[in-house]
Amino acid sequence: MERRRIKHETSLEERLAEQARHLREQARKLRPGGKRDDLIRRARQAETAAHVSEWLSSPGLQPPK
């Protein structure tokens, strides 16, 4: 079985940042409550994932000692 490859036009960090913006935009339209809190939590997770991915791919990253 062969894996399907997807060629992305934007970086992972950019896609995660866009997802976070979209989730926060959706959350702004909702009243305070569980659904809104969930969207905000998911936006924060996407932002954190973007930062971690950026950090991991940075040239200054040192191996653990």
ROTI-990321 format. One record per residue: x, y, z of N, C-alpha, C, O, CB in turn; residue number from 1. Coordinates in steps of 0.001 Angstrom, whole numbers, padded with zeros to 6 digits, always signed. Last residue first. Glycine has a CB too. Layout:
<rs>
[[X,Y,Z],[X,Y,Z],[X,Y,Z],[X,Y,Z],[X,Y,Z],NUM] ...
</rs>
This chain:
<rs>
[[+022044,+017178,+026431],[+023351,+016734,+026965],[+023151,+015730,+028068],[+024124,+015240,+028642],[+024175,+017927,+027489],65] [[+020251,+017399,+023306],[+020279,+017283,+024769],[+021634,+016734,+025236],[+022277,+015945,+024545],[+019128,+016366,+025264],64] [[+021449,+019629,+020683],[+021018,+018308,+021158],[+021078,+018247,+022678],[+021871,+018964,+023289],[+021893,+017193,+020544],63] [[+020123,+022897,+020063],[+021224,+022049,+020491],[+020710,+020684,+020940],[+019630,+020601,+021526],[+022007,+022722,+021621],62] [[+019098,+025058,+017547],[+018695,+024005,+018484],[+019870,+023091,+018795],[+020527,+022576,+017890],[+017522,+023185,+017912],61] [[+019573,+026939,+015626],[+020296,+027054,+016889],[+019965,+025977,+017898],[+020505,+025985,+019004],[+020025,+028370,+017492],60] [[+017860,+026567,+013490],[+019240,+026121,+013342],[+020032,+026164,+014653],[+021058,+025494,+014773],[+019934,+026966,+012308],59] [[+014604,+025229,+014229],[+015545,+026351,+014239],[+016976,+025832,+014163],[+017278,+024772,+014711],[+015352,+027218,+015506],58] [[+012731,+023271,+014465],[+013379,+023393,+013165],[+014386,+024544,+013113],[+014962,+024807,+012057],[+012335,+023583,+012092],57] [[+011812,+023583,+017065],[+012480,+022341,+016687],[+013223,+022451,+015362],[+014242,+021788,+015165],[+011474,+021224,+016607],56] [[+010589,+026104,+016900],[+011750,+025913,+017758],[+012532,+024668,+017348],[+013761,+024690,+017289],[+011320,+025810,+019223],55] [[+008447,+025514,+015214],[+009429,+026520,+014813],[+010720,+026350,+015607],[+011814,+026441,+015051],[+008862,+027939,+015009],54] [[+007099,+023676,+016830],[+007603,+023263,+015526],[+008683,+024223,+015028],[+009704,+023797,+014489],[+006455,+023184,+014511],53] [[+006435,+025353,+018964],[+007293,+024188,+019196],[+007901,+023719,+017875],[+009089,+023402,+017815],[+006492,+023037,+019864],52] [[+004743,+027205,+017676],[+005968,+027654,+018339],[+006936,+026497,+018557],[+008140,+026654,+018352],[+005636,+028317,+019677],51] [[+002680,+025511,+016797],[+003441,+026300,+015819],[+004768,+026747,+016421],[+005804,+026679,+015760],[+002626,+027529,+015349],50] [[+001720,+024557,+019238],[+002299,+023618,+018278],[+003138,+024348,+017237],[+004194,+023857,+016838],[+001197,+022808,+017590],49] [[+000686,+026957,+020265],[+001789,+026281,+020947],[+002487,+025309,+020004],[+003716,+025247,+019977],[+001281,+025537,+022195],48] [[-001388,+027404,+018434],[-000310,+028380,+018578],[+000915,+027751,+019232],[+002045,+027986,+018805],[-000786,+029583,+019396],47] [[-002960,+025136,+018935],[-002401,+025341,+017596],[-001239,+026332,+017655],[-000218,+026127,+017000],[-003492,+025848,+016620],46] [[-003680,+025621,+021608],[-002910,+024424,+021263],[-002250,+024576,+019897],[-001097,+024183,+019722],[-003812,+023181,+021278],45] [[-005197,+027957,+021309],[-003954,+027999,+022081],[-003061,+026802,+021766],[-001842,+026938,+021668],[-004261,+028041,+023578],44] [[-007325,+026860,+019860],[-006509,+027918,+019257],[-005165,+028012,+019982],[-004119,+028133,+019344],[-007251,+029285,+019306],43] [[-008401,+025110,+021744],[-007836,+024560,+020512],[-006959,+025585,+019800],[-005951,+025217,+019197],[-008954,+024089,+019579],42] [[-009311,+027017,+023606],[-008306,+026019,+024000],[-007621,+025439,+022768],[-006399,+025292,+022747],[-008955,+024886,+024832],41] [[-011241,+028314,+022074],[-010084,+029072,+022559],[-008959,+028123,+022960],[-007789,+028393,+022687],[-010479,+029967,+023754],40] [[-013060,+026205,+021719],[-012418,+026823,+020555],[-011169,+027599,+020962],[-010152,+027546,+020271],[-013401,+027754,+019834],39] [[-013805,+025743,+024391],[-013160,+024686,+023620],[-012434,+025262,+022405],[-011315,+024849,+022099],[-014194,+023644,+023174],38] [[-015083,+028139,+025036],[-013870,+027757,+025761],[-013088,+026690,+024997],[-011859,+026724,+024957],[-014224,+027247,+027165],37] [[-017307,+027892,+023327],[-016342,+028985,+023139],[-015017,+028654,+023819],[-013951,+028865,+023242],[-016906,+030312,+023695],36] [[-018574,+025680,+024495],[-018146,+025628,+023092],[-017081,+026696,+022809],[-016084,+026430,+022138],[-019360,+025823,+022150],35] [[-019093,+026614,+027174],[-018240,+025464,+026886],[-017709,+025419,+025469],[-016527,+025151,+025255],[-018984,+024220,+027156],34] [[-019104,+030234,+027252],[-019631,+028902,+027533],[-018648,+027833,+027095],[-017519,+028123,+026700],[-020976,+028697,+026837],33] [[-020069,+033398,+025971],[-019250,+032613,+026902],[-019918,+031277,+027215],[-021130,+031200,+027414],[-019006,+033402,+028206],32] [[-021200,+033220,+022538],[-021348,+033677,+023914],[-020425,+032854,+024809],[-020041,+031741,+024451],[-022829,+033563,+024387],31] [[-019209,+033637,+019553],[-020036,+032870,+020484],[-020131,+033559,+021838],[-019276,+034356,+022224],[-019475,+031462,+020655],30] [[-017421,+035014,+018050],[-018824,+035110,+017649],[-019765,+034411,+018631],[-020982,+034577,+018549],[-019004,+034520,+016266],29] [[-014951,+034325,+019022],[-015432,+035680,+019259],[-016914,+035835,+018950],[-017585,+036691,+019526],[-014638,+036657,+018434],28] [[-014607,+031762,+017975],[-014894,+031901,+019406],[-015455,+033289,+019717],[-016331,+033427,+020572],[-013622,+031644,+020237],27] [[-013925,+032330,+015317],[-015169,+031617,+015608],[-015575,+031824,+017064],[-016751,+032037,+017357],[-015017,+030113,+015305],26] [[-011454,+033549,+015812],[-012519,+034297,+015139],[-013876,+033645,+015405],[-014857,+034334,+015684],[-012250,+034377,+013618],25] [[-010050,+031420,+016871],[-010320,+032579,+017724],[-011433,+033439,+017134],[-012255,+033991,+017866],[-009047,+033417,+017911],24] [[-009945,+029777,+014583],[-010630,+029307,+015788],[-010970,+030474,+016717],[-012060,+030513,+017287],[-009762,+028277,+016530],23] [[-008394,+031388,+012852],[-009760,+030998,+012481],[-010561,+030558,+013718],[-011723,+030932,+013872],[-009727,+029857,+011432],22] [[-005972,+031511,+014243],[-006722,+032739,+013948],[-008184,+032425,+013647],[-009091,+033106,+014124],[-006088,+033487,+012759],21] [[-005294,+028772,+014212],[-005512,+029461,+015489],[-006315,+030737,+015280],[-007235,+031023,+016045],[-004167,+029786,+016167],20] [[-004943,+028377,+011465],[-005981,+027632,+012169],[-006312,+028321,+013497],[-007483,+028438,+013860],[-005532,+026168,+012411],19] [[-002740,+030038,+011068],[-004007,+030344,+010396],[-005167,+029622,+011082],[-006244,+030193,+011257],[-003938,+029948,+008903],18] [[-000847,+028637,+012566],[-001189,+030016,+012942],[-002521,+030415,+012307],[-003342,+031065,+012954],[-000065,+031002,+012506],17] [[-000737,+026250,+011088],[-001193,+026226,+012480],[-001607,+027623,+012951],[-002606,+027771,+013654],[-000087,+025668,+013394],16] [[+000281,+027213,+008668],[-001039,+026564,+008692],[-001593,+026519,+010104],[-002789,+026726,+010306],[-000955,+025141,+008117],15] [[+002777,+028171,+009514],[+001799,+029098,+008941],[+000396,+028504,+008968],[-000571,+029208,+009257],[+002186,+029461,+007505],14] [[+003978,+025788,+010356],[+003792,+026878,+011310],[+002742,+027870,+010809],[+001916,+028351,+011585],[+005125,+027601,+011563],13] [[+004105,+024356,+007976],[+003274,+023851,+009074],[+002968,+024979,+010055],[+001840,+025110,+010528],[+003977,+022676,+009804],12] [[+003994,+026588,+005121],[+004675,+025795,+006144],[+003684,+025338,+007220],[+002582,+025871,+007344],[+005823,+026608,+006782],11] [[+002145,+026119,+002056],[+002566,+026918,+003206],[+003208,+025998,+004241],[+002990,+024787,+004235],[+001360,+027694,+003824],10] [[+001582,+024213,+000206],[+002141,+025468,-000292],[+002631,+026367,+000840],[+003437,+027269,+000615],[+001105,+026206,-001120],9] [[+002266,+020738,+000451],[+001666,+021951,+001010],[+002362,+023180,+000461],[+003579,+023190,+000275],[+001736,+021941,+002546],8] [[+001571,+017880,-001097],[+002548,+018958,-001187],[+001860,+020248,-000716],[+000984,+020778,-001398],[+003111,+019107,-002660],7] [[+001043,+014761,+000199],[+000400,+016052,-000055],[+001488,+017111,-000044],[+002243,+017220,+000922],[-000717,+016370,+001010],6] [[+000982,+011397,-000759],[+001779,+012551,-000340],[+001045,+013822,-000716],[+000497,+013941,-001812],[+003191,+012523,-000982],5] [[-000282,+008356,+000318],[-000529,+009548,-000498],[+000285,+010698,+000075],[+000263,+010933,+001284],[-002055,+009907,-000540],4] [[+001555,+005339,+000408],[+001037,+006525,+001098],[+000804,+007652,+000118],[+001597,+007873,-000798],[+001999,+006980,+002200],3] [[+000599,+002176,-000878],[+001404,+003380,-001017],[+000737,+004559,-000313],[-000473,+004759,-000416],[+001632,+003702,-002497],2] [[+000840,-001173,+000000],[+000000,+000000,+000000],[+000891,+001245,+000000],[+001827,+001345,+000793],[-000959,-000007,+001219],1] 
</rs>
